[in-house]
Amino acid sequence: MEKGFIGALFFATIVAIFALKNGDKVLIDFIFAKVEVSQAIVIFVSSILGAVIVAILGVVKNLKIKKELRELNKRIAIIEEEKEKLQLSMQEQGEKIDRED
């Protein structure tokens, strides 16, 4: 966790320095409008949007993993129940064999 935080902090610092070094005005041409903004703002907004997208994808992946874990735990419980039933059945069969001898 700390390595990720330190890496993110380092990356944010590099992006901030890069953005401040490239503070010229740029013309952004949308389909419906043209806007002149600082290149630093474009860099910051792009970085933030990228971080949000990565966070959303991380949450989705985490939810899928949790769902799969729940399903696997259910399967484990079913298999353990079956194992116990089979062990009891084997013990009963063993007792029957002992009585027959």
C-alpha distances in whole Angstrom, upper triangle without the diagonal:
4,5,5,6,9,10,11,12,14,15,16,18,20,21,22,24,26,27,29,30,31,33,36,37,37,39,37,40,39,41,43,42,42,39,39,36,34,32,29,29,29,26,24,25,24,21,20,22,20,16,18,19,16,14,18,18,14,16,19,17,15,19,20,18,19,23,23,22,24,27,26,26,30,31,30,32,35,35,35,38,40,39,40,43,44,44,46,49,49,50,52,54,54,56,58,59,59,62,64,64
4,5,5,6,8,10,10,12,14,15,16,18,20,21,22,24,25,27,29,30,31,35,36,37,39,37,40,40,42,44,43,42,39,39,35,33,31,28,28,28,25,23,25,24,21,20,23,21,17,19,21,18,17,20,20,17,19,22,21,19,22,24,22,23,26,27,25,28,31,30,30,33,35,34,35,38,38,38,41,43,42,44,47,47,47,50,52,52,53,55,57,57,59,61,62,62,65,67,67
4,5,5,6,8,10,10,12,14,15,16,18,20,21,22,24,26,27,28,30,33,35,35,37,36,39,38,41,43,42,41,38,38,34,32,30,27,27,27,24,22,24,23,19,20,22,19,17,19,20,17,17,20,20,17,19,22,20,19,23,24,22,23,27,27,26,29,31,30,31,34,35,34,36,39,39,39,42,44,43,44,47,48,48,50,52,52,53,56,57,57,59,62,62,63,65,67,67
4,5,5,6,8,10,10,12,14,15,16,18,20,21,22,24,26,27,28,31,33,33,35,33,36,35,38,39,39,38,35,35,32,29,27,24,25,25,21,20,21,20,16,16,18,16,13,15,17,13,13,16,16,13,16,19,17,16,20,21,20,21,25,25,24,27,29,29,29,33,34,33,35,38,38,38,41,43,42,44,47,47,48,50,52,52,53,56,57,57,59,62,62,63,65,67,68
4,5,5,6,9,10,10,12,14,15,16,18,20,21,22,24,25,27,30,31,32,34,32,35,35,38,39,38,37,34,34,30,28,26,23,23,24,20,18,20,19,16,15,18,16,13,15,17,14,13,17,18,15,17,20,19,18,22,24,22,23,27,27,26,29,31,31,32,35,36,35,37,40,41,41,43,45,45,46,49,50,50,52,54,55,56,58,60,60,62,64,65,65,68,70,70
4,5,5,6,9,10,10,12,14,15,17,18,20,21,23,24,26,29,31,31,34,33,36,36,39,40,39,38,35,34,30,28,26,23,23,24,21,19,21,20,17,17,20,18,15,18,20,17,17,20,21,18,20,23,22,22,25,27,25,26,30,30,29,32,35,34,34,38,39,38,40,43,43,43,46,48,47,49,52,52,52,55,57,57,58,61,62,62,64,66,67,67,70,72,72
4,5,5,6,9,10,11,12,14,15,16,18,20,21,23,24,28,29,29,32,31,33,33,36,38,37,35,33,32,29,26,24,21,22,22,18,17,19,18,14,15,18,15,13,16,17,15,15,19,19,17,19,22,21,21,24,25,24,26,29,29,29,32,34,33,34,37,38,38,40,43,43,43,46,48,47,49,52,52,52,55,57,57,58,61,62,62,64,66,67,67,70,72,72
4,5,5,6,9,10,10,12,14,15,16,18,20,21,22,25,27,27,29,28,31,30,33,35,34,32,30,29,26,24,21,19,19,19,16,14,16,15,11,12,14,12,10,13,15,12,12,16,17,15,17,20,20,19,23,24,24,25,28,29,29,31,33,33,34,37,38,38,40,43,43,43,46,48,48,49,52,53,53,55,57,58,59,61,63,63,65,67,68,69,71,73,73
4,5,5,6,9,10,10,12,14,15,16,18,20,21,25,26,27,29,28,32,32,35,36,35,33,30,29,25,23,21,18,18,19,16,14,16,16,13,13,16,15,12,15,18,16,15,19,20,18,20,23,23,23,26,28,27,28,31,32,32,34,37,36,37,40,41,41,43,46,46,46,49,51,51,52,55,56,56,58,60,60,62,64,65,66,68,70,70,71,74,75,76
4,5,5,6,9,10,11,12,14,15,17,18,20,24,26,26,29,28,31,32,35,37,35,33,31,29,26,23,21,18,19,19,16,15,17,17,13,15,18,16,14,17,19,17,18,21,22,20,23,25,25,25,28,30,29,30,33,34,34,36,38,38,39,42,43,43,45,48,48,48,51,52,52,54,57,57,57,60,62,62,63,66,67,67,69,71,72,72,75,77,77
4,5,5,6,9,10,10,12,14,15,16,18,21,23,23,26,25,28,28,32,33,32,30,28,26,23,20,18,15,16,16,13,12,14,13,10,12,14,12,11,15,16,14,15,19,19,18,21,23,23,23,27,28,28,29,32,33,33,35,37,37,38,41,42,42,44,47,47,48,50,52,52,54,56,57,57,60,62,62,63,66,67,67,69,71,72,73,75,77,77
4,5,5,6,9,10,10,12,14,15,16,20,21,22,24,23,27,27,30,32,30,28,25,24,21,18,16,13,14,14,11,9,12,12,9,10,13,12,10,14,16,15,15,19,20,19,21,24,24,24,27,29,29,30,33,34,34,36,38,39,39,42,43,44,46,48,48,49,52,53,53,55,58,58,59,61,63,63,65,67,68,69,71,73,73,74,77,78,79
4,5,5,6,9,10,11,12,14,16,19,21,22,25,25,28,29,33,34,32,30,27,25,21,18,16,13,15,16,13,11,15,15,12,13,16,16,14,17,20,18,19,22,23,22,25,27,27,28,30,32,32,33,36,37,37,39,42,42,43,45,47,47,49,51,52,52,55,56,56,58,61,61,61,64,66,66,67,70,71,71,73,76,76,77,80,81,82
4,5,5,6,8,10,11,12,14,18,20,21,24,24,27,28,31,33,31,29,26,24,21,18,15,12,15,15,11,11,15,14,11,14,17,15,15,18,20,18,20,23,23,23,26,28,28,28,31,33,32,34,37,38,38,40,42,42,43,46,47,47,50,52,52,53,56,57,57,59,61,62,62,65,67,67,68,71,72,72,74,76,77,78,80,82,82
4,6,5,6,9,10,10,12,15,17,18,20,20,23,24,28,29,27,25,22,21,17,14,12,9,11,11,8,8,11,10,8,11,13,12,12,16,17,17,18,21,22,22,24,26,26,27,30,32,32,33,36,37,37,40,42,42,43,46,47,47,49,51,52,53,55,57,57,59,61,62,62,65,67,67,68,71,72,72,74,77,77,78,81,82,83
4,5,5,6,9,10,11,14,16,17,20,20,24,25,29,30,27,25,22,20,16,13,12,8,10,12,9,8,11,12,10,12,15,15,14,17,19,19,20,23,24,24,26,28,29,29,32,34,34,35,38,39,39,42,44,44,45,48,49,49,51,54,54,55,57,59,59,61,63,64,65,67,69,69,71,73,74,75,77,79,79,80,83,84,85
4,5,5,6,9,10,14,17,18,21,22,25,27,31,32,29,27,24,21,18,14,12,9,12,14,11,11,15,15,13,15,18,18,18,21,22,22,23,26,27,27,29,32,32,32,35,37,37,38,41,42,42,45,47,47,48,51,52,52,54,56,57,57,60,62,62,63,66,67,67,70,71,72,73,76,76,77,79,81,82,83,85,87,87
4,6,5,6,9,12,15,15,19,19,23,24,28,29,27,24,21,19,16,13,10,8,11,12,9,10,13,13,12,15,17,16,17,20,21,21,23,26,26,26,29,31,31,32,35,36,36,38,41,41,42,45,46,47,48,51,51,52,54,56,57,57,60,62,62,64,66,67,67,70,71,71,73,76,76,77,79,81,82,83,85,87,87
4,5,5,6,10,12,13,16,16,20,22,25,26,24,21,18,16,13,9,7,4,8,9,6,7,11,11,10,13,15,15,16,19,20,21,22,25,26,26,28,30,31,32,34,36,37,38,40,41,42,44,46,47,48,51,52,52,54,56,57,58,60,62,62,64,66,67,68,70,72,72,74,76,77,78,80,82,82,84,86,87,88
4,5,5,9,12,14,17,18,22,24,28,28,26,23,20,17,13,10,9,6,9,11,10,10,13,14,14,16,18,19,19,22,24,24,25,28,29,29,31,34,34,35,37,39,40,41,43,45,45,47,49,50,51,53,55,55,57,59,60,61,63,65,65,67,69,70,71,73,75,75,77,79,80,80,83,85,85,86,89,90,91
4,6,9,12,14,18,19,23,25,28,30,27,24,21,18,15,11,9,8,12,13,11,13,16,16,16,18,21,21,21,24,26,26,27,30,31,31,34,36,36,37,40,41,41,43,45,46,47,49,51,52,53,55,56,57,59,61,62,63,65,67,67,69,71,72,72,75,76,77,78,81,82,82,84,86,87,88,90,92,92
4,6,9,10,14,15,19,21,25,26,23,20,17,14,12,8,6,6,10,10,9,11,14,14,14,17,19,19,21,23,24,25,27,29,30,31,33,34,35,37,39,40,41,43,45,46,47,49,51,51,53,55,56,57,59,61,61,62,65,66,67,69,71,71,72,75,76,77,78,81,81,82,84,86,87,88,90,92,92
4,7,9,13,14,18,20,24,25,22,18,15,12,9,6,5,5,8,10,10,11,14,15,15,17,19,20,21,23,25,26,27,29,31,32,33,35,36,37,40,41,42,44,46,47,48,50,52,52,54,56,57,58,60,62,63,64,66,68,68,70,72,73,74,76,78,78,80,82,83,84,86,88,88,90,92,93,94
4,6,10,13,16,19,22,23,20,16,14,10,8,6,6,8,10,11,11,14,15,16,18,20,21,22,24,25,27,28,30,31,33,34,36,37,38,40,42,43,44,46,48,49,50,52,54,55,56,58,59,60,62,64,65,66,68,70,70,72,74,75,76,78,80,80,82,84,85,86,88,90,91,92,94,96,97
4,7,10,13,16,19,20,16,13,10,6,5,4,6,9,10,10,12,14,15,16,18,19,20,22,24,25,26,28,30,31,32,34,36,37,38,40,41,43,44,46,47,49,50,52,53,55,56,58,59,60,62,64,65,66,68,70,71,72,74,75,76,79,80,81,82,85,85,86,89,90,91,92,95,96,97
4,6,10,13,16,17,14,10,8,5,6,6,6,10,10,9,11,14,14,14,17,19,19,20,23,24,24,26,28,29,30,32,34,35,37,38,40,41,43,44,46,47,49,50,52,53,55,56,58,59,61,62,63,65,67,68,69,71,73,74,75,77,78,79,81,83,84,85,87,89,89,91,93,94,95
4,6,10,13,13,10,7,6,4,7,9,9,13,12,10,13,16,15,15,19,20,19,21,24,25,25,27,29,30,31,33,35,35,37,39,40,41,43,45,46,47,49,51,52,53,55,57,58,59,61,62,64,65,67,68,69,71,73,74,75,77,79,79,81,83,84,85,87,89,90,91,94,95,96
4,6,10,11,8,6,5,6,8,10,10,13,12,9,12,15,13,13,17,18,17,19,22,22,22,24,26,27,28,30,32,32,34,36,37,38,40,42,43,44,46,47,48,50,52,53,54,56,58,59,60,62,64,65,66,68,70,71,72,74,75,76,78,80,81,82,84,86,86,88,90,91,93
4,7,8,6,4,6,9,11,14,14,17,15,13,16,18,16,16,19,20,19,20,24,24,23,26,28,28,29,32,33,33,35,37,38,39,41,43,43,45,47,48,49,51,53,54,55,57,59,60,61,63,64,65,67,69,70,71,73,75,76,77,79,81,81,83,85,86,87,89,91,92,93
4,5,5,6,8,11,13,16,15,18,16,13,17,18,16,15,19,20,17,19,23,22,21,25,26,26,27,30,31,30,33,35,35,36,39,40,41,42,45,46,46,48,50,51,52,54,56,57,58,60,62,63,64,67,68,69,70,72,73,74,77,78,79,80,83,84,85,87,89,89,91
4,6,8,11,14,16,19,19,22,20,17,20,22,19,18,22,23,20,22,25,24,23,27,28,27,28,31,32,32,34,36,37,37,40,42,41,43,46,47,47,49,51,52,53,55,57,58,59,61,63,63,65,67,68,69,71,73,74,75,77,79,79,81,83,84,85,87,89,90,91
4,7,10,14,16,20,20,23,20,18,22,23,20,20,24,24,21,24,27,25,25,28,30,28,30,33,33,33,36,38,38,39,42,43,43,45,47,48,49,51,53,53,55,57,58,59,61,63,64,65,67,69,70,71,73,75,75,77,79,80,81,83,85,86,87,89,91,92,93
4,7,10,13,16,17,20,18,16,20,21,18,19,23,22,21,23,26,25,25,28,30,29,31,34,34,34,37,39,39,40,43,44,44,46,48,49,50,52,54,55,56,58,60,61,62,64,66,67,68,70,71,72,74,76,77,78,80,82,83,84,86,88,89,90,92,93,95
4,7,10,13,14,17,15,14,17,19,17,18,21,22,20,23,26,25,25,28,30,30,31,34,35,35,37,39,40,41,43,45,45,47,49,50,51,53,55,56,57,59,61,62,63,65,67,68,69,71,73,74,75,77,78,79,81,83,84,85,87,89,90,91,93,94,96
4,6,10,12,14,12,11,15,16,14,16,19,19,19,21,24,23,24,27,28,28,30,33,33,34,36,38,39,40,42,44,45,46,48,49,51,52,54,55,57,58,60,61,63,64,66,67,68,70,72,73,74,76,78,79,81,82,83,85,87,88,89,91,93,94,95
4,7,9,12,11,10,14,15,14,16,19,20,19,22,24,24,25,28,29,30,31,33,35,36,37,39,40,42,44,45,46,48,49,51,52,54,55,57,58,60,61,63,64,66,67,69,70,72,74,75,76,78,79,80,82,84,85,86,88,90,90,92,94,95,97
4,6,8,7,7,11,12,11,13,16,17,17,19,21,22,23,25,27,27,29,31,32,33,35,37,38,40,41,43,44,46,47,49,50,52,53,55,56,57,59,61,62,63,65,67,68,69,71,72,74,76,77,78,80,82,83,84,86,87,88,90,92,93,94
4,5,5,7,9,10,11,13,15,16,17,19,20,21,23,25,26,27,29,30,32,33,35,36,38,40,41,42,44,45,47,48,50,51,53,55,56,57,59,61,62,63,65,66,67,69,71,72,73,75,77,77,79,81,82,83,85,87,88,89,91,93,94
4,5,5,6,9,10,11,12,14,15,16,18,20,21,23,24,26,27,29,30,32,33,34,36,38,39,41,42,44,45,47,48,49,51,53,54,55,57,59,60,61,63,64,65,67,69,70,71,73,75,75,77,79,80,81,83,85,86,87,89,91,91
4,5,5,6,9,10,11,12,14,15,16,18,20,21,22,24,26,27,29,30,32,33,35,36,37,39,41,42,43,45,47,48,49,51,52,53,55,57,58,59,61,63,63,65,67,68,69,71,73,74,75,77,78,79,81,83,84,85,87,89,90
4,5,5,6,8,10,10,12,14,15,16,18,20,21,22,24,25,27,28,30,31,33,35,36,37,39,41,42,43,45,46,48,49,51,52,54,56,57,58,60,61,62,64,66,67,68,70,72,72,74,76,77,78,80,82,83,84,86,88,89
4,6,5,6,9,10,10,12,14,15,16,18,20,21,22,24,26,27,28,30,32,33,35,36,38,39,40,42,44,45,46,48,50,51,53,54,55,57,59,60,61,63,65,66,67,69,70,71,73,75,76,77,79,81,81,83,85,86,87
4,6,5,6,9,10,11,12,14,15,16,18,20,21,22,24,26,27,28,30,32,33,35,36,38,39,41,42,43,45,47,48,49,51,53,53,55,57,58,59,61,63,64,65,67,68,69,71,73,74,75,77,79,79,81,83,84,85
4,5,5,6,9,10,11,12,14,15,16,18,20,21,23,24,26,27,29,30,31,33,35,36,37,39,41,42,43,45,47,47,49,51,52,53,55,57,57,59,61,62,63,65,67,68,69,71,73,73,75,77,78,79,82,83,84
4,5,5,6,8,10,10,12,14,15,16,18,20,21,23,24,25,27,29,30,31,33,35,36,38,39,40,42,44,45,46,48,50,51,52,54,56,56,58,60,61,62,64,66,67,68,70,71,72,74,76,77,78,81,82,83
4,5,5,6,9,10,11,12,14,15,17,18,20,21,23,24,26,27,29,30,32,33,34,36,38,39,41,42,44,45,47,48,49,51,53,54,55,57,59,60,61,63,64,65,67,69,70,71,73,75,75,77,79,80,81
4,5,5,6,9,10,11,12,14,15,16,18,20,21,22,24,26,27,28,30,32,33,35,36,37,39,41,42,43,45,47,47,49,51,52,53,55,57,58,59,61,62,63,65,67,68,69,71,73,73,75,77,78,79
4,5,5,6,9,10,10,12,14,15,16,18,20,21,23,24,26,27,29,30,31,33,35,36,37,39,41,42,43,45,46,47,49,51,52,53,56,57,58,60,61,62,64,66,67,68,70,72,72,74,76,77,78
4,5,5,6,9,10,11,12,14,15,17,18,20,21,23,24,26,27,29,30,32,33,35,36,38,39,40,42,44,45,46,48,50,51,53,54,55,57,59,60,61,63,65,66,67,69,70,71,73,75,76,77
4,5,5,6,9,10,11,12,14,15,16,18,20,21,23,24,26,27,28,30,32,33,34,36,38,39,41,42,43,45,47,48,49,51,53,53,55,57,58,59,61,63,64,65,67,69,69,71,73,74,75
4,5,5,6,9,10,10,12,14,15,16,18,20,21,22,24,26,27,29,30,31,33,35,36,37,39,41,42,43,45,46,47,49,51,52,53,55,57,57,59,61,62,63,65,67,68,69,71,73,74
4,5,5,6,9,10,11,12,14,15,17,18,20,21,23,24,26,27,29,30,31,33,35,36,37,39,41,42,44,45,46,48,50,51,52,54,55,56,58,60,61,62,64,66,67,68,70,72,73
4,5,5,6,9,10,11,12,14,15,17,18,20,21,23,24,26,27,29,30,32,33,35,36,38,39,40,42,44,45,47,48,49,51,53,54,55,57,59,60,61,63,64,65,67,69,70,71
4,5,5,6,9,10,10,12,14,15,16,18,20,21,22,24,26,27,28,30,31,32,35,36,37,38,41,42,43,45,47,47,48,51,52,53,55,57,58,58,61,62,63,65,67,68,69
4,5,5,6,9,10,10,12,14,15,16,18,20,21,23,24,26,27,29,30,31,33,35,36,37,39,41,41,43,45,46,47,49,51,52,53,55,56,57,59,61,62,63,65,67,68
4,5,5,6,9,10,11,12,14,15,17,18,20,21,23,24,26,27,29,30,32,33,35,36,38,39,40,42,44,45,46,48,50,51,52,54,55,57,59,60,61,63,65,66,67
4,5,5,6,9,10,11,12,14,15,17,18,20,21,22,24,26,27,28,30,32,33,34,36,38,39,41,42,43,45,47,48,49,51,53,53,55,57,58,59,61,63,64,65
4,5,5,6,9,10,11,12,14,15,16,18,20,21,22,24,26,27,29,30,31,32,35,36,37,39,41,42,43,45,46,47,49,51,52,53,55,57,57,59,61,62,63
4,5,5,6,9,10,10,12,14,15,17,18,20,21,23,24,25,27,29,30,31,33,35,36,37,39,40,42,44,45,46,48,50,51,52,54,55,56,58,60,61,63
4,5,5,6,9,10,11,12,14,16,17,18,20,21,23,24,26,27,29,30,32,33,35,36,38,39,41,42,44,45,47,48,49,51,53,54,55,57,59,60,61
4,5,5,6,9,10,11,12,14,15,16,18,20,21,22,24,26,27,28,30,32,32,34,36,37,38,41,42,43,45,46,47,48,51,52,53,55,57,58,59
4,5,5,6,9,10,10,12,14,15,16,18,20,21,23,24,25,27,29,30,31,33,35,36,37,39,40,41,43,45,46,47,49,51,52,53,55,57,58
4,5,5,6,9,10,11,12,14,15,17,19,20,21,23,24,26,27,29,30,32,33,35,36,38,39,40,42,44,45,46,48,50,51,52,54,56,57
4,5,5,6,9,10,11,12,14,15,17,18,20,21,23,24,26,27,28,30,32,33,34,36,38,39,41,42,43,45,47,48,49,51,53,54,55
4,5,5,6,9,10,10,12,14,15,16,18,20,21,22,24,26,26,28,30,31,32,34,36,37,38,40,41,42,44,46,47,48,51,52,53
4,5,5,6,9,10,10,12,14,15,17,19,20,21,23,24,25,27,29,30,31,33,35,36,37,39,40,41,43,45,46,48,49,51,52
4,5,5,6,9,10,11,13,14,16,17,19,20,21,23,24,26,28,29,30,32,33,35,36,38,39,41,42,44,45,47,48,50,51
4,5,5,6,9,10,11,12,14,15,16,18,20,21,22,24,26,27,28,30,31,32,34,36,37,38,40,42,43,45,46,48,49
4,5,5,6,9,10,10,12,14,15,16,18,20,21,22,24,25,26,29,30,31,33,34,36,37,39,40,41,43,45,46,48
4,5,5,6,9,10,11,12,14,15,17,19,20,21,23,24,26,27,29,30,32,33,35,36,38,39,41,42,44,45,47
4,5,5,6,9,10,11,12,14,16,17,18,20,21,23,24,26,27,29,30,32,33,34,36,38,39,41,42,44,45
4,5,5,6,9,10,10,12,14,15,16,18,20,21,22,24,25,26,28,30,31,32,34,36,37,38,40,42,43
4,5,5,6,9,10,10,12,14,15,16,18,20,21,23,24,25,27,29,30,31,33,35,36,37,39,41,42
4,5,5,6,9,10,11,12,14,15,17,18,20,21,23,24,26,27,29,30,32,33,35,36,38,39,41
4,5,5,6,9,10,11,12,14,15,16,18,20,21,22,24,26,27,28,30,31,33,34,36,37,39
4,5,5,6,9,10,10,12,14,15,16,18,20,21,22,24,25,26,28,30,31,32,34,36,37
4,5,5,6,9,10,11,12,14,15,17,18,20,21,23,24,26,27,29,30,32,33,35,36
4,5,5,6,9,10,11,12,14,16,17,18,20,21,22,24,26,27,29,30,32,33,35
4,5,5,6,9,10,10,12,14,15,16,18,20,21,22,24,25,27,28,30,31,33
4,5,5,6,9,10,10,12,14,15,16,18,20,21,22,24,25,27,29,30,32
4,5,5,6,9,10,11,12,14,15,17,18,20,21,23,24,26,27,29,31
4,5,5,6,9,10,10,12,14,15,16,18,20,21,22,24,26,27,29
4,5,5,6,9,10,10,12,14,15,16,18,20,21,22,24,26,27
4,5,5,6,9,10,11,12,14,15,16,18,20,21,23,24,26
4,5,5,6,9,10,11,12,14,15,16,18,20,21,23,25
4,5,5,6,9,10,10,12,14,15,16,18,20,21,23
4,5,5,6,9,10,10,12,14,15,16,18,20,21
4,5,5,6,9,10,10,12,14,15,17,18,20
4,5,5,6,9,10,11,12,14,15,17,19
4,5,5,6,9,10,10,12,14,15,17
4,5,5,6,9,10,10,12,14,16
4,5,5,6,9,10,11,12,15
4,5,5,6,9,10,11,13
4,5,5,6,9,10,11
4,5,5,6,9,10
4,5,5,6,9
4,5,5,6
4,5,5
4,5
4
